[in-house]
Amino acid sequence: MIKKLPAAITDFRLTRFQFRRDRVIGDSQVRFEDFNGFALELRDGAGHWGLGFGHSMWDPLPPVAAMEASFTAHLWPGLEGRVPAALIHRIDRPRGGNQRDSAHGFGEALQIALWDLAAQQAGLPLSDYLGGTRRRAPVYASGLDYHMSDAEFSAFFTRAADLGFPAFKIKVGHPDPERDLHRLDLLRAAVGPKAGVMVDANEAWSAKEAAARLSLFHRAGHHLIWVEDPILRTDFDGLKALSAAAPWTQINSGEYLDVSGRARLLMARATDIINVHGRITEVMHTGWLAAELGIPVALGNTNLELGVHTACALPEVPWLEYSFQNYDHLVEEPFRIEGGFIHVPDRPGLGLTLSSAARGLWSAPVPLRPEEMRQGPDCLLFSKTSRSAATA
């Protein structure tokens, strides 16, 4: 007997956001003061809503009406009346002009929403639907801290250490190597000598310069778990040489590459750890190849930390990044972080639902001028810490 098929997609909804971050974030190349993002929800005939997120790093998104028109014209015809599970497993044929991303960040949001909806229809947390057997992943604290003052930097990582994070990542790549070394010294004072430490240079160095910087850090007693994106993403020979020149640490690369670029990076054995982000289908494809080659996978920043699901589904993930970005208020119940682990909830799909405040208070249907934007709240974890300290 043929069983009834899961419900098909019947509707979609877009919610646009624009607000001030609680701090300036950035690295040796960029800085950001605002959050410009959106939520995409896909509804099926059984009343499930699959949730995905997208964002614009550089500029405010267009009015939501324009985004809806673009989505309706270019993506909706391939979604309406389709079953999510049939779409997430499709293998496309990238040729010519079709090798381009969807406008406004729809590509990532759509992948996430489809996987969420398919897992909800199966009645499983997404990590289980992806084949995972774990319900938690190790998590490290990341500051996106390049533009902080020394005082802000020390206070930030002291608070993060108080929350029980076992490892910490800072931004390096300053023109003055002594400044990078100074920040590592400040971090050690804030989190203690036994904490794990990573650094991220965001391609600030040449291969030769990177080798000199890493040697400087090592001689000063800083034993790094990894150095992330030390040189250009496509310099595979340089990455391999750097790995050989610094056997006391690991090279983490791949963040800025697409799927085919990550495959070439892996096959060239040009990285010790491959860095992936939020596009679930692409993360899983990369993770499968990395597992075949025995190369660990690091989950970088993902919207609302939804990368916990792929981190728990892949066999070679030692860490997931958490950067205290102040968008927890956009969902009813963020993922729980406790004791150095981030946990998958016992709820179908992603386990995330847009909050009523996100649909009302934080929704921005049209672009806002700087003076019109609300200041986002503190990260929920930090807010809890502040309240607990005030009560004690």
SEMI-425462 format. One line per 3 residues: their letters; for each residue x, y, z of C-alpha. Coordinates in Angstrom, 3 decimals. Layout:
BEGIN
a	X,Y,Z; ...
This chain:
BEGIN
mik	0.000,0.000,0.000; 1.310,3.457,-0.933; 1.304,5.731,2.093
klp	-0.026,9.232,1.946; 2.671,11.718,0.922; 3.725,14.531,3.295
aai	1.854,17.775,2.832; 2.999,20.079,0.035; 4.097,23.702,0.407
tdf	1.168,26.109,0.201; 2.339,29.540,1.373; 5.294,31.660,2.461
rlt	5.886,34.631,4.729; 8.789,37.103,4.965; 9.647,39.264,7.992
rfq	12.316,41.940,7.584; 14.566,43.126,10.455; 16.809,46.140,10.916
frr	18.238,47.183,14.292; 21.404,48.333,16.041; 23.659,45.633,17.395
drv	24.578,45.772,21.066; 28.224,46.313,20.079; 30.322,46.949,16.992
igd	31.439,43.608,15.578; 34.100,42.895,12.995; 37.599,41.757,12.148
sqv	40.790,43.020,10.539; 38.910,43.720,7.289; 35.346,44.804,8.182
rfe	33.111,46.260,10.893; 29.337,46.253,11.394; 27.050,48.255,13.666
dfn	23.628,47.115,12.417; 21.785,43.859,11.872; 20.001,43.626,8.523
gfa	18.216,40.329,8.126; 14.959,38.529,7.492; 13.045,35.391,8.354
lel	11.522,33.194,5.664; 8.678,30.882,6.666; 7.250,28.171,4.421
rdg	3.835,26.688,5.252; 2.621,23.231,4.288; -0.927,21.951,3.948
agh	-0.829,20.410,7.429; -0.127,23.751,9.106; 3.616,23.357,9.741
wgl	5.820,26.408,9.255; 9.459,25.862,8.233; 11.734,28.702,9.379
gfg	14.881,29.998,7.689; 17.047,33.087,8.096; 19.031,35.298,5.750
hsm	20.939,38.527,6.161; 22.715,41.324,4.348; 26.151,42.128,5.704
wdp	26.716,45.436,3.967; 23.490,47.293,3.201; 19.902,47.422,4.441
lpp	17.572,45.045,2.640; 14.927,46.476,0.298; 11.325,46.911,1.492
vaa	9.657,43.626,2.328; 7.140,44.209,-0.482; 9.994,44.232,-3.008
mea	11.496,41.106,-1.433; 8.128,39.328,-1.636; 7.783,40.283,-5.297
sft	11.258,38.928,-6.072; 10.628,35.697,-4.152; 7.262,35.206,-5.864
ahl	8.702,35.729,-9.323; 11.908,33.710,-9.069; 11.549,31.053,-6.362
wpg	7.902,30.444,-5.532; 7.053,28.660,-8.810; 9.551,25.935,-7.897
leg	8.157,25.571,-4.368; 4.384,25.804,-4.508; 2.740,22.389,-4.398
rvp	6.069,20.578,-3.844; 6.960,18.271,-0.954; 9.943,19.635,1.058
aal	11.761,16.291,1.326; 11.768,15.986,-2.463; 13.399,19.408,-2.818
ihr	16.175,19.145,-0.221; 17.656,16.040,-1.851; 17.635,17.399,-5.387
idr	20.996,17.575,-7.159; 21.127,20.529,-9.533; 23.216,20.806,-12.673
prg	25.268,24.005,-12.318; 25.975,25.375,-15.762; 26.434,28.827,-17.241
gnq	24.185,31.558,-15.971; 22.383,29.364,-13.471; 25.488,29.390,-11.258
rds	24.372,32.338,-9.183; 22.904,32.829,-5.762; 19.357,33.979,-5.162
ahg	18.852,37.676,-4.457; 18.709,39.093,-0.912; 20.127,35.962,0.763
fge	17.133,33.823,-0.183; 19.367,30.857,-1.055; 20.529,30.190,2.500
alq	17.160,30.982,4.081; 15.375,28.660,1.663; 17.703,25.736,2.364
ial	17.159,26.102,6.093; 13.382,26.528,5.879; 12.989,23.459,3.649
wdl	15.052,21.257,5.953; 13.132,22.558,8.975; 9.809,21.809,7.308
aaq	10.878,18.320,6.157; 12.107,17.407,9.644; 8.879,18.695,11.205
qag	6.862,16.534,8.812; 8.950,13.546,9.915; 8.404,14.460,13.573
lpl	12.146,14.577,14.294; 14.625,17.189,15.501; 16.612,18.231,12.449
sdy	19.839,16.724,13.824; 18.110,13.325,14.043; 16.580,13.744,10.585
lgg	20.095,14.393,9.253; 21.253,11.098,10.761; 22.836,12.422,13.932
trr	23.076,10.480,17.169; 24.179,13.349,19.437; 22.029,16.043,21.003
rap	24.789,18.445,22.004; 28.013,19.864,20.573; 31.050,21.559,22.157
vya	30.832,25.329,21.797; 33.473,28.050,22.025; 33.059,31.763,22.721
sgl	33.952,34.123,19.888; 34.134,37.887,20.353; 34.125,39.360,16.826
dyh	36.233,41.697,18.909; 38.730,43.450,16.632; 37.200,46.908,17.172
msd	36.801,46.654,20.957; 38.985,48.687,23.266; 41.258,46.710,25.576
aef	38.887,47.338,28.488; 35.864,46.166,26.471; 37.797,43.145,25.261
saf	38.811,42.063,28.771; 35.319,42.589,30.190; 33.699,40.675,27.333
ftr	35.867,37.565,27.665; 35.753,37.634,31.468; 31.960,37.447,31.265
aad	32.177,34.679,28.672; 34.536,32.676,30.896; 32.156,33.116,33.827
lgf	29.490,31.392,31.714; 31.619,28.245,31.537; 32.926,28.317,27.981
paf	36.043,26.140,27.723; 37.592,27.807,24.653; 37.742,31.274,23.119
kik	38.496,32.788,19.718; 39.793,36.300,19.113; 40.420,38.397,16.026
vgh	44.006,39.056,15.022; 45.627,40.450,11.882; 46.571,43.926,13.099
pdp	49.405,45.594,11.124; 51.414,45.692,14.370; 52.201,42.139,15.534
erd	52.691,43.405,19.085; 49.044,44.412,19.203; 47.979,40.866,18.357
lhr	50.318,39.513,21.008; 48.974,42.028,23.530; 45.404,40.861,22.910
ldl	46.436,37.249,23.438; 48.007,38.273,26.747; 44.801,40.075,27.733
lra	42.751,37.011,26.830; 44.912,34.736,28.949; 44.489,37.102,31.900
avg	40.707,37.123,31.414; 40.031,33.408,30.865; 42.946,31.703,32.603
pka	45.956,29.740,31.354; 44.128,26.423,30.887; 41.433,27.666,28.499
gvm	41.545,26.707,24.832; 42.406,29.546,22.446; 41.865,30.056,18.720
vda	42.738,33.075,16.558; 41.180,34.325,13.319; 43.140,36.576,10.951
nea	40.542,36.843,8.161; 43.210,36.511,5.462; 45.243,39.429,6.809
wsa	48.649,37.861,6.170; 50.827,36.396,3.446; 52.056,32.850,4.033
kea	55.503,34.052,5.138; 54.035,36.712,7.429; 51.612,34.199,8.930
aar	54.471,31.837,9.756; 56.319,34.659,11.512; 53.214,35.679,13.514
lsl	52.442,32.142,14.615; 56.051,31.634,15.655; 55.859,34.871,17.687
fhr	52.715,33.707,19.476; 54.188,30.266,20.162; 57.446,31.643,21.600
agh	55.370,33.848,23.911; 53.687,30.759,25.334; 50.354,30.931,23.505
hli	49.389,27.417,22.450; 46.631,27.737,19.880; 44.009,25.140,18.990
wve	43.891,26.649,15.507; 44.540,29.711,13.381; 41.605,30.517,11.129
dpi	41.940,31.940,7.617; 45.522,33.110,8.072; 46.106,33.696,4.336
lrt	44.169,33.895,1.080; 41.510,31.191,0.731; 42.823,30.051,-2.663
dfd	46.506,29.789,-1.694; 46.415,26.034,-1.181; 50.189,25.697,-1.469
glk	50.666,28.420,1.144; 48.159,26.802,3.512; 49.923,23.441,3.241
als	53.334,25.059,3.813; 51.994,26.970,6.817; 50.573,23.797,8.345
aaa	53.956,22.107,8.011; 55.784,25.143,9.421; 53.568,25.346,12.528
pwt	53.044,21.762,13.749; 52.003,23.047,17.189; 48.685,24.340,15.856
qin	46.099,23.599,13.157; 45.070,25.535,10.062; 41.338,26.234,9.795
sge	40.170,27.387,6.366; 37.271,27.179,3.928; 34.924,29.803,5.378
yld	35.019,31.966,2.272; 34.797,29.180,-0.300; 31.748,27.699,-2.000
vsg	31.052,23.957,-2.113; 33.315,23.264,-5.067; 36.086,25.386,-3.541
rar	35.847,23.498,-0.257; 35.977,20.205,-2.136; 39.184,21.305,-3.885
llm	40.629,22.501,-0.562; 39.887,19.130,1.047; 41.202,17.074,-1.865
ara	44.399,19.136,-1.861; 44.823,18.356,1.858; 45.462,22.079,2.266
tdi	43.702,22.528,5.604; 43.690,20.713,8.932; 40.085,21.739,9.678
inv	37.383,22.777,7.182; 35.154,25.700,8.189; 31.477,25.665,7.173
hgr	28.418,27.753,7.988; 24.642,27.719,7.649; 23.581,26.246,4.296
ite	22.497,22.833,5.508; 22.670,20.963,2.195; 26.122,22.343,1.413
vmh	27.382,21.750,4.958; 26.315,18.112,4.773; 27.909,17.619,1.340
tgw	31.185,19.096,2.608; 30.939,17.127,5.835; 30.507,13.823,4.002
laa	33.672,14.418,1.970; 35.577,15.600,5.051; 34.552,12.428,6.891
elg	35.853,10.294,4.015; 39.200,12.090,4.271; 39.320,12.154,8.076
ipv	39.392,15.968,8.254; 37.479,17.676,11.108; 34.685,20.162,10.388
alg	34.252,23.390,12.376; 30.855,25.092,12.421; 31.324,28.850,12.141
ntn	28.694,31.439,12.950; 25.165,30.457,11.917; 22.009,32.522,12.378
lel	20.541,31.799,15.813; 23.152,28.968,16.131; 21.052,26.635,13.953
gvh	24.354,25.000,12.973; 24.016,22.894,16.136; 21.937,20.459,14.064
tac	24.614,19.828,11.444; 27.289,19.829,14.164; 25.433,16.965,15.866
alp	24.828,15.130,12.577; 28.400,15.058,11.253; 31.033,12.744,12.761
evp	34.029,15.099,12.591; 32.872,18.295,14.388; 34.972,19.277,17.428
wle	33.569,22.817,17.870; 30.698,25.192,17.076; 31.169,28.969,17.238
ysf	29.018,31.209,19.466; 29.523,34.958,19.095; 26.971,36.510,21.458
qny	25.130,38.227,18.630; 22.062,39.991,19.885; 19.318,38.326,17.880
dhl	18.131,35.783,20.445; 15.070,37.963,20.997; 13.829,37.060,17.509
vee	12.820,33.538,18.603; 10.640,32.237,21.411; 13.246,29.870,22.876
pfr	16.899,29.965,21.736; 19.091,26.891,21.929; 20.345,26.155,25.431
ieg	24.062,26.697,26.061; 25.396,25.259,29.294; 28.596,23.735,30.599
gfi	30.506,24.291,27.371; 27.883,22.614,25.162; 25.032,23.793,22.941
hvp	21.990,21.527,23.033; 19.459,20.389,20.427; 15.925,20.787,21.808
drp	13.397,17.929,21.897; 11.244,19.656,19.308; 10.703,18.729,15.642
glg	12.706,20.540,12.975; 15.006,23.352,14.012; 13.086,23.791,17.233
ltl	12.919,27.563,16.687; 9.821,29.744,16.366; 9.712,33.458,15.632
ssa	8.736,35.452,18.701; 5.738,37.769,18.843; 8.208,40.609,19.435
arg	10.004,39.709,16.199; 6.773,39.981,14.227; 5.805,43.237,15.897
lws	8.393,45.311,17.739; 11.437,44.252,15.705; 9.828,43.943,12.288
apv	10.898,46.689,9.862; 8.871,46.383,6.633; 10.692,49.332,5.029
plr	14.313,50.515,5.347; 14.961,52.691,8.386; 17.230,55.698,8.715
pee	19.999,55.316,11.351; 18.160,57.537,13.816; 15.011,55.417,13.450
mrq	16.605,52.095,14.337; 16.063,50.551,17.748; 19.021,49.467,19.850
gpd	19.013,45.692,20.052; 18.999,44.131,23.539; 22.019,42.449,25.068
cll	22.638,38.846,24.165; 20.323,36.662,26.233; 23.196,34.762,27.885
fsk	24.833,37.990,29.023; 21.502,39.404,30.173; 20.902,36.368,32.377
tsr	24.363,36.746,33.848; 23.740,40.416,34.590; 20.416,39.682,36.276
saa	21.930,36.888,38.351; 24.795,39.128,39.456; 22.373,41.888,40.390
ta	20.297,39.475,42.470; 23.247,37.893,44.277
